[in-house]
């Protein structure tokens, strides 16, 4: 696509000619410092709703027959922001000094160019009230278009934000505790649990740094991709490649194109100026380039048909039937009526697309939330299931394949003849329980960690043992019962003899 530039201002009938549209706000003298200008601009923040209030009420008051000065006084009494009150004071001063309304608004520089153009045309043609009604209607449509896009995106954004917040809470507060529990279990953990434990340990150690940093990075990324004027084309490109969102954007933009262009042409604004006004109204770069291209070629004498043919990928932005309708209306001289009809058609389609988008996104969002919940659930349940399965196997004697235990009493030793005068005292085979992490040692039914726990013994206690098998000692504990303890936590007492 060739590099498109706006045509240089000519001296024709265009309202946006440089000589007609140079602005020098009267309430910001040239002697003001940059800091004072900044403070003034800052005071104008948050006056968007009051600007809409001004246009809507000035039209109503003028239609009722009230004079301009009295109408401005009535509007000023209802305003709250100091910036907007200053605007009304300067506007009244200019009008009482003999200036027309559109020139005063042009100097104050707080309304869109297309609105000032319509006010100028209305004053010059004696249809100011009618054109103010058009401006009010346009503002209502603009709010409606933006509201529909916001409402369509609000639901998925809210769900994703809540999912992200809950995920952070789980990772920060729950995962570290689960990690400490699973670490104490002497079982083989599945890979998903190991990953969850690693994430939990990392968040537990560095959460106060990682979580705020992650939120800042996401906020900056969203601003750069979707909001920053120089880079938001990236986010718009992404949105145009999502099926449901792409149709919603196209329907909304065609509704804006038809209604704004049709109403501006019907109010008497030249088609080139009307196209530049729509270019300033839209936020999407693809349509900005299209409207700029159409304005340039129509100003050079081309028709809509020829301009459409020369623009690459025009069918992706404006459907072929709509192109044919615009071309036919241009030939018949009913372009404004056809454009208004297009705006009405696509306004209804926008409502349908908004509902369809919500229906499409609901199952996708549910799958995303479901995937996160299932991941955490599996990571928690699988180790518990493995532990229970191990206990069941241990309780089933036929499932074990332990090496037979050989008691020392069963070992046959050669009988030696001892002289009657010599008596050998019995050997005392004892062990001493060592200190453990738990403060006690479990006595099990089998020489294995899978054996059933029969009793608990404590550090420092002495017990006789009967046999040894696979690093386990069979001890006799109070009550005449015996069980097995691990050699890791016992100390063998040297043999002693009874006196």
N, C-alpha and C positions, 0 to 999 in steps of 0.2 A: 504493500500500500504506500503510495507516495506520501511525502511529508506534507501535511495539511496545515496551512496557516490561514488565519483570518484575513479577509481583504482589508487593505488599507482604507481608512475613512475617506469617503468621497464627499463631494459638496452637493449631493443629490437630496432626496427627500427623506433619507434614513434618519430616524430620531437619534441613533447612536453615533452620528457624526461627531468627530472630535471637537469641532467648534461649538456644538450644541451640548456636549456632555462633559465638559471639564468641570470638576467639582472642587469647591473651596469652602468647607464648612464655616459658617459665620461664627459659630460658637467656639471655634478653636483658632484664635489669632495666630498669625505666622510668628509672632514674637514668643509664643509659648515654647517652653523647653520640651525635650523628649519625655521627661518624667511627667510633666503636666499633661501632655497628650496621652500618655499611657494611663494616667489616673482617670482621665475622661473616658477613654475606651473601656476601662475597667468598670466605671460607674454604669455603663450601658449594658453590662452583662445581666442576663435574666429579664430583659425587657421584651422578649419575643412575644409572650402572651399579651402584653399591654400594647404592642404594635398591632397585633390582630384586633384587639379591642378598639384601638383608635380608628382603624379603617372601617370596621363594622359600624361603629357608632357615628362616625362623621358622615357616612352614607345615609344612615337613618335620619339624622338630624337635618341634613341638607334637603332630603326628600320631604320632610315635614314642613319646610319653609323657614327654618331658623337661619339667621345670618351666620357667616363664617366665624366671626369673633366670638359671638355668643355660644356657638357650638364648641369651639375650642375651650372656652371657659368651663362649659358643662363637662367636657371630657376630662379636663385637668383635675376637676374636683374629685373624680373617682380614681385617679391614679395614685400609686403608692411609691413607686421608685423615683428617686431624685433625678436620675438621668432622663427618664421619659418626661418628667415635668419640665426639665430644662429645654427639651426638644419642643414641647408645646409652647413655652414662653417665646422661644426664638421664632417658631413658626408664626405665632400671632403677631410678633413684632414685624416680621417681613411682610406679612399680608397687609397689615395696617399701614406699612410704608409704601404700598402700591404694587407689591410684587404679586404675581399669580401664584396659585397653589402649587402647581407643578414645579415652578422655578424655586419656590421656597423649600419644597421637599427635596429637590435636586441638590440644593446647597447643604442641607442638613445631612444628607447621605445616610439615611437609615431605612430606606425602603428599596426593594429590588427594582432594577431598571425597567422591567416590563410594567410594573405598577405605575411608575412615574410616567411612562409613555402613554398608558391608558388614561391617566388623569389629564395629561396634556391634550390628548385627542378629544377627551370629553369636554374640557374647557373651551377648546377652539371650535367644537361643533355644537356646543350647547347641550351636550348629553352627559354632563359630569355625573349626575346621579345614577344614570344607567351604567356608566363605566365603573363607578364605584361598586355597584351591585355585582358587576362582573369580577372585580377584584376580590370582593368578599366571597363569591362563589368559588373562585380559584383557590383562595386560601383554605376554604373548607375541603375542597377536593385534595389539596396537597396534604392536609392533616389526615384525611381519610386514607390516602395512598400510603403514607408513612406508618400510620397506625396498623394497617393490614399487614405490612411486612414485619413490623415489630411484634404483633400478636402471633404471627405464624412462627417467628423465631423464638418467642419468649418461652414457650413450653419446652422445646428441646434444650435450650440453654439452661433453664431452671433445673431440669432433671439432671443434666450433665454436671451442673455446679454442685447440686446436692450429692450426687454420686462421688464427685471429687472430694467434697468435704468429708463425707462419711469414710471414704477410703483413707484419707489423711488421718482421721481420728483412729481408725482401726490400726493403721500402721504405726501410729505414735504411741498409743496407750495400750493396745491389746497384744499386738505381735511381740513386743519385748517380754511380756509375761508368759505367753505361750512358749517362746523360745527357751526361757529358763526352766519351764516344766518339762519340755521334751528333752532338754539336755540331760536331766537327771535320769531319764529312762534308759536302761541298758538294752535298747533294741535298735534294730536296723531301720532307719527312717527313710521313707520314700523321697524321691528327688524333689517333688513339689513342696514337701514339708521342709527339706533342707534349704530350699530357696526362700521359703517364708521365714524360716528362722534367721537366715542371713540378713534378709531385709529388716526383720524386727530388731536384730542386734544393731544394725547400722543406724536405723531410725532412732533407737533408744539412745545411742551414743552421740549422734550428730543431728538429732531432730530439730533442736533450737536454731541450727544454722541452715539445714537443708530445706525444711518446710518453708520458712519465709523467703529463702532464695528462690525456691521453685515457684512460689506465688508471684514474686516479682518478675521472674523470667516469663511466665505465662501471660501476665498482664502486659508487659512490654511487647511480647510477640503478637498478642491480639491487637494491640494498638497499631503496631507497624504494619500488620498484614491487612487489617480491615478498616482502620480509621485514618492513619497518617496520609495526607493527600498525595505525597510523592510515591508511596509504596502500596497504597490500598488496591491498586490494580491487581496485585497478586491474590488478595482475598476475593476480589470480584471474579478473577479467572477461575478460582476454585469453586465459587458459587455457581458460575455458569456451566460447570461440568458436573453438577449434581442434578439428576433428572427432575425431582420434584421442585427443588428451589429454582432451577433454571426456568421452568414454565411459569412459576409465580412471578419472578422478576420480569419476564417478557410480557406477561399479561398486565402487570402494574405499569410498566413503562409505556406500552401501547395505549393504555387507558389515559395516562398523563399526556402522551403525544397527541392523541385525538382531541381530548377535551381542551388542553391549553392552546394548542395551535388553532383549533376551530374557534374558540372564544376570542382569541386575540385577533384573528382575521375578521370575525364578525364585528368586533369593536372598531375596526378600521386600521389596525396596525399592519404595516407592510409585511409581506411573507418573509423577507430576509430578516427583518428585525424580530419577527415572531419566532423564527428558527433559532436565532441567537438567544432569545429569552428562554426557550426550552432547553437549550444547551446549558445555560446557567442553572436551570431548575433541577436537572437530573444529576444524580451522584455517580452514575455508572459510566466508566470511560469509553466503553464500546459505543454507547448511544451518544455520548458527547462528540466523539469523532464523526459519527454518522450525521448528526445535526449540523456540525460545522461544515462537513463536506457538502451537504445539501444547500446550505446557505451560500457557500462560495459559488457553486455551479449555477444555482438559480439566479444569483446576482449577475453572473456572466451571460445569462440569457437562456440557459438550458431549462428544459421542463423537468417535472418530477420523473417522468418516464426515462428520459435520457440520463438523469442523475442516478436513478436506481440501477440502470444497466451498467454504469461505470463504477459503481461501488462494489468492491470485492466482498463476497459472503453476505450480501444484503439479505438473502433469504433466511439466514440464521437470526437476524434481528427483527425483520418484518416479514411475516408470511406472505406468500405469493398472492393469495386472494385479497389481502389488504392492500398490497401494491397495486393490483388491478383496479380496486375500488377507488384509490386515490387518483390514479391516472385517468379513469373515466370521469371522476368528479371534476378534475382540473379542466378537462376538455369541455365539459358541459357548463362550467362556470358556477358550480355548486360545491366548491371545495370545502367551505366552512361547514356546510350542513353535513356533508359526508364525514368530515373529521369528528364532528360532535357525535354523530351516529356511531363511529368507531369507538370513541371514548366510552359511550354508554354500553356498547357490547362487551368491551373488555373490562369494564368495571364489574359487570356481573360475573365474568369469567374469573376475575380476581377473587371474588368471594368464594367461588367454587374451588379455585386452586388452593386458597388458604385452608379450607376444610379438608381437601384431599391431602395436602401436605401433612396436616396433623395426623390424619389416619395412617399415612405411610410411615411417619416417623415413630409412632407409638410402638409397633412391634420391634423396630430396630433398637430403640432405647431400652425396651424390656430385655432384649437379648444381651445388650451390653451390661445392664445391671445384673441379669441372671448369671452371666459369665463370671463376673467378679464375685458374686455370692458363692457360686459353686466352687470356684478356685479356693477360697478361704475354707469352705466346708470340707472339701476333700483333704486339704492340708492338715486339718485338725482331726478328722475322723479316721483317716487311714492308719496313723500310728496307734490310735486307741483300738482299732479293729485288729491290728497285728498283735497287740499285747493280749487282747482277749483270746485270740486264736491260739497263742502260745500257751496260755493257761489251760485251755480246753485240751490241747494235745498232751499236756503234762498230767492232767487228771485221768487220761485214758491209758491204763498200764500197757495195753497191747500195742500202743503207738510208739512206745519208747524202744530204743535199741541200745540200751546201756550195756556196757561190759559187765558180766557177772561179778558180783562182789565176793571177794574171798576173805573170810574172817581169819584172823591170825590163829584163832582156836582150832580151825579146821586144818591147818597146815600140820601134816604129820612129820614129826622129827624122830630121828633115831633114838631109841631108849638106851640110856647109858646106865651102867651099874655104878651106884654111888656107895661108897663104904658106909656101913651103918653108923659109924661114929661121926660122919660129916653130914650136917643138915643145911641145905641151900635155902635161904629165905626167899619168898616170892618177890618177883620184880614189880614195882609200882610204875605203871605207864600212865603218865599224866601230861596234860597240856594246860596252858594258861591263856585266857582270852585277852587279845590285844585291844587297844583303843580303836574304835571305828568312827566313821563320819557321822553315823546316825546315833551313836551313844550306846548301841546294843548290837548283838549279832543274832541273826535268825538261825534256828536249828531246823533243818529240813528232813523230809522223810526219805529222800533219795540223795545220792552224792552228786547233785546238780542244782543249778539255779532254778530249774523247773520243778524241783521237788516241793511238796506241800510244806508250809511253815507249821511246825509243831510247837515251838517254844521260842523264847528269847533268852539269851544269856548275856551277861554284862562284863565289861572289861575288868580284869583282875581276878576273876573267878577261876578256880582250878577244877578240872574234870578228868576222870579216867577215860581212856579211849580203848575200844575193842579191836578196831580194824582200820585199815587205810586203803582208799581206792580213789585213783585219779585226782589226787590232791585234796581229798576230803577225809576227815577223821570222824569215825563213829564213836560218839561219846555217850556216857551214861549221865543223865541229868536227874534231878530229884523226882521220886515217884517210881523209880525202877525202869523208866523208859529210856530208849536210846534214839539218837538221831545224828545227823551229819552236819558238820561245820567245815567251812573252807579253810585250807591251810594258810591263806593270806592273812587271816586274822587270829592265828593261834601261835603260841610259842611252846615248844616242847620243853618240859621240865626234866632235867637230868635224872637218871634212874636212882632211886633210893631203896634201902632195905629196911625191913621191920626189925626192930630190936626185940 
